[in-house]
């Protein structure tokens, strides 16, 4: 079992920045991939960015050049640095970890981009 705890969401004006953090606990040695997803009201949950244990990353087209995912494997933590935020980035952001082909999810953190 893997437990994920997120932090860092909030309200920010367009053009602003936020950094999300997610720390994993439990059977962390079996995690092979961590990432971030988001879900806006009335929409499906979409992948934002993922990072493998080896450091490979992948981003949704909508966030390329603005968001950066990083991992601190010593702290079992994944970060999402979000710059130049837009109103369409407003959503609940969920941390995800893959362990032995099973997905684990955090509780979600709200990000609201509004003036």
N, C-alpha and C positions, 0 to 999 in steps of 0.2 A: 504494500500500500504506500501511496505517496500523498502527502498533504501539501497544498500550495496556499500561501498567504500573500495577497497582493496589497500594495499601498501606492499612494502617489496621485490618485485622481483628484479632480476638483473642477472649479470654474476658472476659465481663462478667456481673455479677449482674443479675437482673431489676430493672427500674427504672433501670438505668444507661444510659450514653451511649457512643457511638463515632462517629468520623468516618472515613469512607472517602475515599480520594483516588485519582484515575486520571488519568495524564498521557499524552497522545497525542503521537506523533512520526511522521515520514514525511510523507505527503501530507495534512497537516492542513488546508490551505486549502479542501479539498473536503468536509470534514465539515459536515453540516447538522443533525445531531442527535446528542446523547450521552445515555446513561442507564445505569441499573443494573437488573440482573436478579438473581434468586436461585434456587437449586435446593437443596431439602432432600433428604435420602436417600430414594430410592424415589419421588420426585415429579418432575414436569416442571419445566422452567425457566420461571419466571414473571416478568413485568415488575414492577418495584418503582416506578420513577420515571424520567421522561424530561424533557429540557430542549432546546428548539430554540435555534438561534443567536440568534433574536430575543427569547429570554427566556421564552417560553411553557413552562409545566410541566404535567405530568400525573402523578397518583399512583394507585397501587393503593388500593382502599378500605381494605384492612387496615392501611395505614401512614399514612393521612391524619391530619394533626394531630400526628404523632409524628416523621416523617422530613421532611427538607428537602433538595432537590437544588439545587445552585448551580453556576455555571460561571465560570471565570476565563479568558476567551478569549485574553487576552494570554499566559497560561501554558499554554494548550491543556489545561486541567485541569478536571475535573468532580469535585464533592464530593457526598457523601451524609452529612448530619448525621442521626444516628439517636438519638432520645431515648426515654425510657420503654420501653426494650427489654423484650421478652417472650420466654419460652422458644420460642414458635412462630416467632420471627424467626431462629432458628438455621438456618443454611444457608451454602452457598458463594455469595458475592456476586460477580457478574461485571459488569465494565464493558463497555459496548457503544457503538460509534460507527457511524453510518450515513454512507457516503460514496458518492455516485453510485449510490444504491439498493443498495449492497452492505453487509452487516453485518460488522463486525470485533469481535473479542472479546478481552478480557484473559484472563489465566491463572486468575483467580479468587482470592478471599481468604476464608478461613473466619471466620465470625462465630458464636460459641457463647454463648448466654445461659443461664446455669445458676447455681444457688446452691450 
